[in-house]
Protein backbone atom coordinates (compact mmCIF):
# COMPACT_ATOMS: atom_id res chain seq x y z
CA UNK A 1 0.00 0.00 0.00
CA UNK A 2 2.79 2.47 0.93
CA UNK A 3 4.62 1.54 -2.26
CA UNK A 4 1.47 2.28 -4.30
CA UNK A 5 1.03 5.69 -2.61
CA UNK A 6 4.66 6.64 -3.24
CA UNK A 7 4.35 5.61 -6.88
CA UNK A 8 1.15 7.67 -7.25
CA UNK A 9 2.75 10.69 -5.60
CA UNK A 10 5.78 10.36 -7.88
CA UNK A 11 3.60 10.18 -11.00
CA UNK A 12 1.60 13.23 -9.92
CA UNK A 13 4.83 15.18 -9.38
CA UNK A 14 6.11 14.13 -12.81
CA UNK A 15 2.83 15.07 -14.53
CA UNK A 16 2.82 18.45 -12.82
CA UNK A 17 6.20 19.27 -14.37
CA UNK A 18 5.24 18.29 -17.94
CA UNK A 19 3.96 21.27 -19.98
CA UNK A 20 0.28 21.16 -20.78
CA UNK A 21 -0.87 20.62 -24.36
CA UNK A 22 -3.00 23.73 -23.88
CA UNK A 23 -0.07 25.97 -22.94
CA UNK A 24 0.12 29.51 -24.29
CA UNK A 25 1.57 29.90 -27.80
CA UNK A 26 5.31 30.54 -27.95
CA UNK A 27 6.64 34.09 -27.80
CA UNK A 28 7.30 35.60 -31.24
CA UNK A 29 10.91 35.07 -32.36
CA UNK A 30 13.23 37.97 -31.56
CA UNK A 31 14.98 39.27 -34.70
CA UNK A 32 16.40 42.64 -33.58
CA UNK A 33 16.92 44.09 -30.12
CA UNK A 34 18.60 47.43 -29.56
CA UNK A 35 18.93 50.17 -26.98
CA UNK A 36 19.24 53.52 -28.75
CA UNK A 37 21.35 56.54 -27.84
CA UNK A 38 18.16 58.33 -26.68
CA UNK A 39 17.49 55.63 -24.06
CA UNK A 40 14.55 54.12 -26.02
CA UNK A 41 14.43 50.58 -27.37
CA UNK A 42 13.71 49.11 -30.79
CA UNK A 43 12.64 45.49 -30.93
CA UNK A 44 11.63 43.48 -33.98
CA UNK A 45 9.89 40.16 -33.45
CA UNK A 46 8.70 37.66 -36.03
CA UNK A 47 4.99 37.40 -35.27
CA UNK A 48 3.00 34.99 -37.50
CA UNK A 49 5.73 35.20 -40.19
CA UNK A 50 5.63 39.01 -40.24
CA UNK A 51 8.37 41.16 -38.70
CA UNK A 52 6.74 43.45 -36.13
CA UNK A 53 8.38 46.68 -34.93
CA UNK A 54 8.14 47.90 -31.34
CA UNK A 55 9.53 51.26 -30.19
CA UNK A 56 9.54 52.83 -26.75
CA UNK A 57 10.82 52.64 -23.23
CA UNK A 58 10.93 49.59 -21.00
CA UNK A 59 7.79 50.89 -19.31
CA UNK A 60 5.73 51.70 -22.41
CA UNK A 61 5.61 50.67 -26.07
CA UNK A 62 5.02 53.91 -27.99
CA UNK A 63 4.61 52.45 -31.48
CA UNK A 64 3.92 49.05 -33.04
CA UNK A 65 4.10 48.46 -36.79
CA UNK A 66 2.54 47.26 -38.97
CA UNK A 67 -0.60 48.85 -37.56
CA UNK A 68 -2.73 46.02 -38.94
CA UNK A 69 -1.31 42.87 -37.40
CA UNK A 70 0.13 40.52 -40.00
CA UNK A 71 0.10 43.09 -42.85
CA UNK A 72 3.17 42.20 -44.91
CA UNK A 73 2.47 45.03 -47.38
CA UNK A 74 3.77 47.57 -44.84
CA UNK A 75 7.10 45.80 -44.23
CA UNK A 76 10.03 45.71 -46.66
CA UNK A 77 13.35 43.87 -46.66
CA UNK A 78 16.54 45.52 -47.88
CA UNK A 79 19.96 44.06 -48.55
CA UNK A 80 22.88 46.01 -49.99
CA UNK A 81 26.45 45.09 -50.84
CA UNK A 82 29.25 47.60 -50.51
CA UNK A 83 32.96 47.54 -51.09
CA UNK A 84 34.22 46.03 -47.85
CA UNK A 85 30.81 45.15 -46.45
CA UNK A 86 27.06 45.39 -46.81
CA UNK A 87 23.82 46.24 -45.07
CA UNK A 88 20.66 44.46 -44.02
CA UNK A 89 17.48 46.23 -42.94
CA UNK A 90 13.74 46.13 -42.45
CA UNK A 91 11.59 49.11 -43.37
CA UNK A 92 8.24 49.58 -41.65
CA UNK A 93 5.87 51.92 -43.49
CA UNK A 94 3.37 54.11 -41.65
CA UNK A 95 1.77 56.59 -44.04
CA UNK A 96 4.44 59.14 -45.13
CA UNK A 97 6.88 57.80 -42.52
CA UNK A 98 9.33 54.93 -42.79
CA UNK A 99 11.07 53.39 -39.79
CA UNK A 100 14.21 51.57 -40.85
CA UNK A 101 15.93 49.09 -38.54
CA UNK A 102 19.38 48.92 -40.08
CA UNK A 103 22.76 47.26 -39.69
CA UNK A 104 25.62 47.83 -42.10
CA UNK A 105 29.39 47.86 -42.46
CA UNK A 106 31.63 49.38 -45.12
CA UNK A 107 35.14 50.68 -45.52
CA UNK A 108 35.71 52.92 -42.51
CA UNK A 109 32.18 52.78 -41.06
CA UNK A 110 29.88 50.54 -39.06
CA UNK A 111 26.30 51.45 -38.12
CA UNK A 112 23.47 49.63 -36.37
CA UNK A 113 20.38 51.53 -35.35
CA UNK A 114 17.15 53.22 -36.35
CA UNK A 115 16.59 55.70 -39.17
CA UNK A 116 13.27 57.53 -39.56
CA UNK A 117 12.20 59.14 -42.84
CA UNK A 118 9.35 61.43 -43.77
CA UNK A 119 8.58 61.45 -47.50
CA UNK A 120 11.98 59.84 -48.18
CA UNK A 121 13.86 62.52 -46.23
CA UNK A 122 15.89 61.41 -43.21
CA UNK A 123 14.52 63.16 -40.10
CA UNK A 124 16.05 61.06 -37.31
CA UNK A 125 18.96 58.70 -36.91
CA UNK A 126 19.77 56.96 -33.62
CA UNK A 127 22.55 54.44 -33.20
CA UNK A 128 22.32 51.36 -30.98
CA UNK A 129 24.41 51.55 -27.83
CA UNK A 130 24.19 47.77 -27.70
CA UNK A 131 22.35 45.01 -29.53
CA UNK A 132 21.28 44.65 -33.13
CA UNK A 133 20.21 41.76 -35.35
CA UNK A 134 20.19 38.36 -33.68
CA UNK A 135 21.00 35.06 -35.40
CA UNK A 136 17.84 33.45 -36.80
CA UNK A 137 16.58 31.48 -39.78
CA UNK A 138 14.17 34.14 -41.05
CA UNK A 139 15.36 35.99 -44.16
CA UNK A 140 12.34 38.05 -45.14
CA UNK A 141 10.32 35.27 -46.76
CA UNK A 142 7.18 36.68 -48.35
CA UNK A 143 8.20 40.35 -47.99
CA UNK A 144 8.60 42.83 -50.83
CA UNK A 145 12.30 43.40 -51.44
CA UNK A 146 13.50 46.99 -51.66
CA UNK A 147 15.66 46.12 -54.69
CA UNK A 148 12.48 45.18 -56.57
CA UNK A 149 10.88 48.58 -55.90
CA UNK A 150 14.01 50.72 -56.35
CA UNK A 151 13.64 52.07 -52.82
CA UNK A 152 16.95 50.58 -51.73
CA UNK A 153 18.67 53.65 -53.21
CA UNK A 154 16.81 55.77 -50.62
CA UNK A 155 16.85 53.58 -47.52
CA UNK A 156 19.79 51.23 -48.07
CA UNK A 157 22.63 53.62 -47.29
CA UNK A 158 23.78 54.73 -43.87
CA UNK A 159 23.21 58.44 -44.77
Buried (B, 14 or more C-beta within 10 A) or exposed (E): EEEEEEEEEEEEEEEEEEEEEEEEEEEBBEBBBBBBEEEBBBBBBBBEEBBBBBBBEEEEEEBBBBEEEEEBEBBBBBBBEBEEBBBBBBBBBBEEBBBBBBBBBBEEEEBBBBBBBEEEEBEEBBBBEEBBBEEEEEEBEEBBEBBEEEBBEBBBBBE
